[in-house]
Amino acid sequence: MAKARKSPVQRSGLVLNADQAEILSEIATLVSYSGGFTYTRDMMALNKWIAGLSTPTARRACLAQAVAREAIR
């Protein structure tokens, strides 16, 4: 049976300027189509800013889910 799609997480207040949108596009391209890369300082700053829009509880839940998903079996 196919997995049910999860509802998207609504993140209000995420408005990017042109530079941020370009950086996020670069991050998405590198993650999707690259075997590995290093984040630039601008990329890390944007990632941290976006992550900071979530509540601490949401961030902990995200990290816990990632740890469970990435666990070596």
ZAMARGU-4260 file (C-alpha; in steps of 0.2 Angstrom, whole numbers, plus 5000, padded with zeros to 4 digits):
<rodrens>
0) 5000/5000/5000 | 5006/5017/4996 | 5011/5029/5010 | 4998/5043/5013 | 5005/5060/5009
5) 5008/5071/5024 | 4999/5088/5025 | 5011/5102/5022 | 5018/5111/5037 | 5011/5129/5036
10) 5025/5142/5039 | 5018/5159/5040 | 5029/5174/5038 | 5041/5166/5026 | 5044/5180/5013
15) 5061/5180/5004 | 5069/5194/4995 | 5077/5191/4978 | 5094/5187/4985 | 5087/5175/4998
20) 5076/5167/4984 | 5092/5164/4973 | 5102/5157/4988 | 5087/5145/4992 | 5086/5140/4974
25) 5104/5136/4974 | 5103/5126/4990 | 5088/5116/4982 | 5098/5113/4966 | 5113/5107/4975
30) 5104/5095/4987 | 5093/5088/4973 | 5106/5086/4959 | 5123/5085/4968 | 5133/5071/4976
35) 5140/5083/4989 | 5144/5101/4992 | 5149/5114/5005 | 5136/5127/5011 | 5142/5145/5009
40) 5140/5157/5023 | 5125/5165/5015 | 5117/5148/5013 | 5120/5143/5031 | 5113/5160/5036
45) 5097/5158/5026 | 5095/5140/5032 | 5096/5146/5050 | 5084/5160/5047 | 5071/5149/5039
50) 5073/5136/5053 | 5072/5149/5066 | 5054/5153/5060 | 5049/5137/5068 | 5045/5135/5086
55) 5058/5126/5097 | 5046/5111/5099 | 5044/5110/5080 | 5063/5110/5078 | 5065/5097/5091
60) 5052/5086/5082 | 5060/5089/5065 | 5077/5084/5072 | 5070/5068/5081 | 5062/5063/5065
65) 5078/5065/5055 | 5088/5055/5068 | 5075/5041/5067 | 5075/5041/5048 | 5094/5041/5047
70) 5098/5028/5060 | 5109/5015/5054 | 5100/4998/5054
</rodrens>
